Amino acid sequence: VYHTTVFSLVQAELPQPPTLRLGAPFSSSLKLEWAVRRADLPVLRYEIQRREHSDVNITFEWIESASLRAGPDSVFEVALITALSSFTAYQFRVRARNEAGWGEYSSPSEVFRTVPNSPLPASNVMAINTTDASVTLRWQLSPEYNPSQGNIARYTVHYQPSNASLGS
């Protein structure tokens, strides 16, 4: 008696790269989001790389930003990329791994920018001209002010009449 066993080999496909989108910008981090692409094998991990983006044709190297485990049965993934510089432009790319191995990196993302830090308070505030109805103020920018971290759009001056009590 002979028995015949037939095996068929199916080569599992490497995962396709997802398309990143910006979830939320912060001053030192960016939240990235992407939809999970369904495939023969579930995605096990994601690896995200970043590079600074410049408008003057400087090519920065890709560096690893995050490696994270894929959520079970997720249809949507989120990664918070931290330790970024404020008011700086970045591009990202991502690749996925399943049991067959690592897939290709995605094309570089759109340019995402972190937001500027809140400006430091002004220093040396002085009243240089006062009348019964007005006061003219002069101040200096904080010595730590760095214009490359974003322009100061406006100042807001709060005042309290001198005859008002502090507790009211």
trRosetta pair geometry for C-beta under 8 A, 3 or more apart (Angstrom, degrees):
i j d omega theta_ij theta_ji phi_ij phi_ji
10 40 8.0 -152 138 -164 123 154
11 100 7.8 85 172 -128 69 131
12 40 5.5 -152 -141 93 81 132
12 41 5.2 36 -166 -24 132 128
12 98 7.1 -124 149 107 128 123
12 99 6.4 11 99 80 166 96
12 100 4.0 -151 97 -66 108 125
13 39 6.1 -123 79 -170 109 120
13 40 5.8 112 30 18 93 120
13 41 7.6 -176 58 17 63 98
13 100 6.5 165 93 45 16 169
14 98 7.0 171 -145 37 43 101
14 100 5.3 -129 -82 102 58 119
14 101 5.7 -44 -107 72 105 88
14 102 7.0 13 -154 104 120 27
14 103 4.2 151 149 -93 102 75
14 104 7.5 93 118 -13 134 69
15 37 6.8 137 -170 74 92 111
15 39 5.5 -149 -112 5 72 159
15 41 7.5 -100 -63 76 91 91
15 43 5.2 66 -104 -95 160 96
15 95 7.9 128 83 177 103 67
15 96 3.8 -67 100 93 142 117
15 97 6.9 -134 23 -82 125 6
15 98 5.0 124 -38 -17 108 109
15 100 7.9 154 -21 55 69 107
15 103 4.2 -105 72 -31 66 137
16 37 5.1 -63 66 104 105 162
16 39 6.9 163 7 -73 88 126
16 96 7.5 18 71 38 32 125
16 103 6.1 -146 -83 -168 12 155
16 104 8.0 -12 -141 46 45 91
17 93 7.5 -20 -167 -177 146 84
17 94 6.0 144 -162 88 99 74
17 95 5.5 -56 -101 -108 102 56
17 96 6.5 171 -108 2 48 91
17 103 5.9 -168 -56 115 70 121
17 104 5.8 -81 -31 88 116 73
17 105 6.0 58 -96 169 149 22
17 106 3.5 -168 144 -68 135 76
17 107 7.9 154 92 1 142 55
18 34 3.8 93 140 163 136 138
18 35 6.4 -180 -149 65 115 54
18 36 6.9 -54 -90 -107 133 31
18 37 5.9 -165 -88 -16 79 102
18 46 7.8 -27 19 -122 123 128
18 77 7.4 155 25 41 175 121
18 94 5.9 -25 55 88 90 131
18 96 6.7 82 -14 -41 93 122
18 106 6.4 -59 70 -69 43 138
19 34 6.1 163 73 -134 43 104
19 35 7.5 8 50 35 85 90
19 106 6.4 160 -96 -151 45 141
19 109 8.0 126 -172 -110 62 83
20 32 5.2 -26 -158 -167 112 116
20 33 7.4 124 -157 66 61 39
20 34 5.3 -56 -98 -69 49 113
20 48 8.0 96 -90 -128 139 112
20 92 5.4 -56 83 88 173 118
20 93 7.7 -141 -4 -115 133 26
20 94 5.8 126 -56 -4 113 124
20 106 6.7 154 -10 83 94 159
20 109 4.4 -51 71 -96 120 128
21 32 7.3 140 70 -159 35 66
21 33 5.5 -34 67 68 86 88
21 34 6.7 142 15 -84 76 61
21 109 7.8 -178 -84 -149 29 118
21 110 8.0 32 -123 24 58 116
22 25 6.5 -4 -176 -51 126 88
22 30 6.5 -67 -135 -173 92 111
22 31 7.4 90 -173 77 59 64
22 32 6.7 -51 -110 -107 41 59
22 33 7.6 30 129 22 9 89
22 110 7.5 -79 -22 71 107 113
22 112 4.7 156 -86 -118 123 123
23 30 7.9 128 46 165 79 69
23 31 3.7 -71 73 112 116 103
23 32 6.2 -178 0 -110 101 5
23 33 4.2 102 -65 -24 108 110
23 78 6.2 38 -55 -134 163 102
24 30 7.5 177 87 -158 48 51
24 31 4.3 26 44 35 83 122
25 30 5.6 -17 -114 -114 64 82
25 31 7.8 -126 -64 24 27 76
25 112 6.7 -172 -88 176 109 96
25 113 6.5 16 -132 88 151 55
25 114 5.7 177 -170 -127 102 37
25 115 5.1 123 126 -30 111 92
26 29 4.6 9 60 59 120 79
26 30 6.9 -158 29 -77 75 38
26 31 7.6 72 -10 -19 103 88
26 114 6.6 -27 83 -147 45 90
26 115 6.4 -71 -172 28 17 105
27 86 4.2 -9 -175 -110 86 109
27 87 7.7 -11 -143 -28 76 68
27 114 5.8 78 -160 165 25 108
27 115 5.2 -67 -80 76 62 80
27 116 6.7 -15 -119 126 99 18
27 117 4.9 86 -156 -84 144 61
27 118 7.9 -77 -70 -13 152 65
28 82 6.7 32 128 -160 90 68
28 83 6.8 2 168 -105 102 13
28 84 5.4 160 -172 61 48 70
28 85 7.3 -6 -121 -111 71 10
28 86 6.0 -44 -69 -63 67 80
28 114 6.6 59 -83 -159 18 146
29 80 5.7 17 171 178 131 91
29 81 6.0 166 -157 84 76 52
29 82 4.5 -21 -100 -104 115 59
29 83 7.6 51 -85 7 84 35
29 84 5.8 144 -89 23 33 109
29 114 7.2 103 39 -117 17 115
30 80 7.7 170 85 -154 36 52
30 81 5.1 -6 58 55 83 105
30 84 6.4 29 -9 1 92 162
30 90 6.8 -145 -3 55 152 135
30 112 5.5 92 -148 133 153 134
30 114 6.2 -108 -58 -82 95 80
31 78 6.3 -7 -175 -169 99 102
31 79 7.4 164 -155 84 54 40
31 80 5.2 -25 -101 -101 75 73
31 81 7.8 -178 -88 17 24 72
32 48 6.9 145 62 -133 156 152
32 78 7.1 156 84 -155 50 52
32 79 5.0 -12 60 61 99 90
32 80 7.9 178 20 -86 71 24
32 81 6.2 43 -8 -14 112 111
32 92 6.2 -71 -101 77 151 170
32 94 7.9 168 141 -56 145 133
32 109 7.9 -96 -131 -90 122 166
32 112 7.8 -135 -89 -13 92 173
33 76 6.7 -5 -169 -177 102 99
33 77 7.0 161 -153 86 54 52
33 78 5.2 -16 -101 -102 79 75
33 79 8.0 -179 -77 22 36 64
34 76 7.5 169 89 -154 36 59
34 77 5.5 -12 62 58 82 96
34 94 6.8 -132 -19 56 162 161
35 75 6.8 -21 -154 159 79 69
35 76 5.9 -37 -110 -102 55 68
35 77 8.0 149 -120 18 8 78
36 43 6.5 -142 -151 24 105 135
36 70 7.3 98 -118 -157 125 117
36 74 5.3 125 -33 102 147 86
36 75 5.5 -129 37 -149 109 27
36 76 6.6 -111 -8 -59 90 20
36 77 6.0 97 -63 -22 92 101
37 43 7.8 88 58 -42 73 130
37 96 7.7 -160 44 11 104 161
39 42 7.7 163 63 -90 86 22
39 43 7.4 88 32 -49 117 82
39 98 6.7 -118 84 -44 133 160
41 98 4.0 124 105 166 116 137
41 99 5.1 -116 -169 28 150 98
41 100 6.1 154 30 -10 152 99
42 70 7.1 -172 156 98 94 144
42 98 6.4 156 85 -128 35 107
43 46 7.0 32 162 -60 128 84
43 70 4.4 136 106 -76 94 164
43 96 4.5 -52 -134 -175 123 124
43 97 6.9 99 -159 66 73 40
43 98 5.5 -78 -104 -75 41 89
44 69 7.1 -52 164 -146 61 73
44 70 5.8 -174 170 21 9 114
44 97 5.4 -54 58 99 97 87
44 98 5.8 134 -5 -119 91 39
44 99 7.1 103 -31 -52 130 58
45 67 6.4 6 -180 -178 119 86
45 68 6.8 164 -155 88 73 35
45 69 5.7 -48 -101 -108 75 45
45 70 6.1 -123 -75 -18 20 87
45 96 7.2 160 87 -157 48 55
45 97 4.6 2 56 47 92 112
46 66 7.7 13 104 110 95 97
46 67 7.3 -180 90 -150 52 46
46 68 5.4 -8 57 60 94 83
46 70 6.2 104 -23 -72 92 83
46 77 6.6 120 -18 154 156 162
46 79 7.3 -125 95 -56 134 138
46 94 5.8 -6 -173 -171 108 111
46 95 7.2 161 -153 82 61 39
46 96 5.4 -28 -100 -102 74 69
46 97 7.6 -163 -76 14 29 78
47 64 6.8 -53 -173 -134 100 102
47 66 7.5 176 -151 93 41 55
47 67 5.0 -5 -108 -107 76 83
47 94 6.9 158 80 -153 47 60
47 95 5.4 -10 56 57 96 87
47 97 7.4 54 -12 -20 103 108
47 102 7.5 -11 16 -134 130 121
48 64 7.6 103 82 -160 51 60
48 65 4.9 -56 106 66 96 104
48 66 4.5 14 46 54 113 93
48 67 7.6 -159 22 -72 69 40
48 68 7.8 12 -2 9 107 101
48 79 5.9 172 -17 104 154 164
48 81 6.7 -111 115 -86 142 118
48 92 5.8 -10 -171 -169 102 115
48 93 7.4 163 -152 83 57 39
48 94 4.9 -20 -100 -99 74 88
49 62 4.3 33 156 178 135 107
49 63 6.3 157 -157 75 87 25
49 64 5.6 -55 -101 -98 78 42
49 65 6.0 141 -132 2 22 91
49 92 6.8 154 82 -155 47 62
49 93 5.4 -10 58 58 96 86
49 94 7.7 -177 20 -80 67 40
49 105 7.1 -29 28 -130 123 134
50 62 7.2 146 70 -150 21 65
50 63 6.3 -32 63 63 71 78
50 65 4.4 62 -6 -51 109 134
50 81 6.5 113 -52 -170 142 150
50 84 7.9 -81 148 -99 165 110
50 90 5.2 -12 -167 -172 113 122
50 91 7.0 154 -153 81 62 44
50 92 5.1 -28 -98 -98 76 76
51 59 8.0 -8 164 -179 147 59
51 60 4.2 161 -176 92 102 104
51 61 6.3 -167 -115 91 114 27
51 62 5.1 -69 -52 -92 112 52
51 63 6.9 122 -85 12 66 76
51 90 6.9 151 78 -154 34 72
51 91 5.6 -12 60 58 85 91
51 108 7.9 -53 41 -126 112 122
52 60 4.6 89 51 -19 81 170
52 88 6.3 -59 -130 172 103 113
52 89 6.7 87 -170 81 68 66
52 90 6.0 -57 -110 -100 42 67
53 60 7.5 -107 -72 21 30 123
53 89 4.1 -77 65 123 103 107
53 90 6.0 166 -3 -115 97 10
53 91 5.0 96 -65 -23 116 95
53 111 4.8 -127 87 -125 170 109
54 57 7.2 -67 98 33 104 19
54 58 4.2 14 57 47 151 103
54 60 7.1 119 -8 -27 105 106
54 89 7.4 157 -72 68 32 120
62 93 7.0 -35 -131 35 133 117
64 67 6.9 -6 -176 -41 121 98
65 81 4.9 -1 164 -137 131 114
65 92 7.1 -61 25 -124 151 104
66 79 5.2 154 99 -175 161 133
66 81 5.9 -114 -25 -101 124 79
68 77 7.8 151 95 -173 130 122
68 79 5.9 -166 3 -105 149 111
70 74 6.4 -142 174 32 82 126
70 77 6.8 -67 -134 -94 72 133
70 96 7.4 49 -70 -146 129 103
71 74 3.5 82 76 -48 109 129
71 77 6.4 178 10 -103 107 84
74 77 5.7 78 135 -70 146 77
81 84 6.5 59 121 -42 95 121
81 90 8.0 -147 108 117 147 162
81 92 7.3 -143 -46 -97 162 136
84 88 6.4 -153 167 62 96 121
84 90 6.7 -70 -139 -41 131 146
84 114 5.2 171 117 -57 126 144
85 88 4.1 64 83 -17 99 147
85 114 6.8 170 91 45 46 146
86 114 5.3 -121 -135 118 39 123
86 115 6.9 -39 -156 90 88 45
86 116 5.6 80 158 -141 113 34
86 117 4.6 -14 -152 -34 175 85
86 149 5.6 41 94 -151 110 100
86 150 7.4 -70 139 -10 106 117
87 113 7.0 9 -153 175 39 105
87 114 6.2 -77 -33 88 20 85
87 115 6.8 -10 -74 157 65 22
87 116 4.2 29 -63 -87 118 72
87 117 7.5 -84 -16 -1 104 67
87 148 7.3 160 101 140 126 57
87 149 4.9 136 35 -160 138 48
87 150 4.4 -146 -96 -43 150 98
88 113 6.7 -179 87 -148 27 72
88 114 5.4 17 43 32 73 109
89 111 5.0 -2 -170 -177 112 113
89 112 7.3 146 -153 76 60 33
89 113 4.8 -33 -93 -92 66 89
90 111 7.2 143 69 -157 31 64
90 112 5.6 -31 66 68 85 84
90 113 7.4 152 15 -94 71 37
90 114 7.4 52 -3 -24 113 90
91 108 4.4 11 167 -174 133 111
91 109 5.4 173 -161 55 71 77
91 110 7.6 -155 -119 101 84 19
91 111 5.9 -50 -73 -100 85 60
91 112 7.4 133 -96 19 36 79
92 108 7.3 132 65 -155 28 63
92 109 4.5 14 54 8 78 131
92 112 7.1 -5 -4 22 107 125
93 105 4.5 43 148 175 126 113
93 106 4.9 -168 -155 63 78 78
93 107 7.0 -137 -115 110 107 15
93 108 5.5 -63 -63 -97 104 49
93 109 6.7 -160 -73 -19 51 81
94 105 6.9 144 72 -150 19 71
94 106 5.2 19 50 7 69 120
95 102 5.7 45 138 -177 129 98
95 103 5.3 -168 -167 76 92 76
95 104 6.3 -138 -118 115 114 22
95 105 4.6 -69 -55 -90 108 53
95 106 6.9 -164 -72 -14 58 70
96 102 7.6 163 92 -149 32 58
96 103 5.2 15 60 28 75 122
97 101 6.5 -76 -143 158 86 27
97 102 4.7 -36 -93 -93 94 63
97 103 7.1 -156 -82 3 41 75
98 101 7.5 -3 62 39 62 30
98 103 7.7 45 6 -35 90 102
106 109 7.4 45 107 -60 125 74
109 112 6.6 -7 116 -16 128 107
115 150 7.9 24 171 -72 55 154
116 119 7.9 10 139 -56 122 73
116 149 5.5 112 -141 153 95 74
116 150 2.9 -42 -92 0 146 159
117 149 6.0 -17 26 167 98 128
117 150 7.5 176 36 32 57 126
119 142 7.4 167 171 13 85 124
119 145 7.1 17 -152 -113 98 96
119 150 8.0 -124 -68 91 90 104
119 152 5.0 41 -78 -103 158 105
120 142 3.7 -11 91 -11 124 170
120 144 5.6 73 -7 66 158 111
120 145 6.5 -127 40 -70 109 75
121 142 6.6 97 71 -67 42 118
122 125 5.9 90 105 -68 112 97
122 139 3.9 45 158 147 135 141
122 140 6.5 143 -171 68 85 40
122 141 6.6 -65 -122 -107 75 31
122 142 6.7 -123 -114 -45 27 74
122 155 6.7 13 -33 -123 131 138
123 139 6.7 140 65 -173 31 95
123 140 5.2 -37 71 70 83 95
123 141 7.6 10 25 113 89 18
123 142 5.7 105 -17 -101 107 56
123 143 7.2 -10 17 -18 151 80
124 139 6.0 148 83 -146 68 61
124 140 4.7 32 49 15 118 109
125 137 6.2 -13 -167 -170 90 115
125 138 7.7 160 -150 84 45 42
125 139 4.4 -12 -97 -94 66 111
126 137 6.9 148 78 -156 41 64
126 138 5.3 -19 63 61 93 88
126 139 7.2 162 17 -79 66 58
127 130 5.5 26 162 -55 125 109
127 135 5.2 -49 -139 -171 112 114
127 136 7.1 111 -162 70 62 50
127 137 6.0 -43 -99 -98 54 68
128 136 5.3 -59 64 97 86 100
128 137 7.1 128 9 -132 86 17
128 138 5.0 38 -22 -4 130 115
129 134 7.9 3 112 109 92 97
129 135 7.1 158 88 -158 57 45
129 136 3.9 22 51 33 100 119
130 134 7.4 -168 -147 97 45 53
130 135 4.7 -2 -109 -111 81 82
130 136 7.5 -136 -65 23 46 69
131 134 5.1 26 46 47 104 78
131 135 7.6 -155 29 -71 61 48
135 159 7.9 147 43 -115 135 153
137 157 6.7 159 24 -116 156 146
139 155 8.0 147 53 -134 138 167
141 145 4.3 -40 158 -3 119 157
141 152 7.6 -164 -118 -6 112 150
142 145 4.9 128 65 -40 79 90
145 152 7.7 -42 -142 -35 125 123
146 149 4.6 69 85 0 100 111
147 150 7.9 -134 -169 68 41 21
147 151 6.5 20 -151 -90 83 66
152 155 7.2 23 159 -57 123 79
160 164 5.2 -110 173 61 97 131
160 166 7.7 75 138 -107 162 59
161 164 4.7 99 66 -16 87 104
164 168 6.4 -121 -180 63 95 113
165 168 5.0 77 69 1 95 106
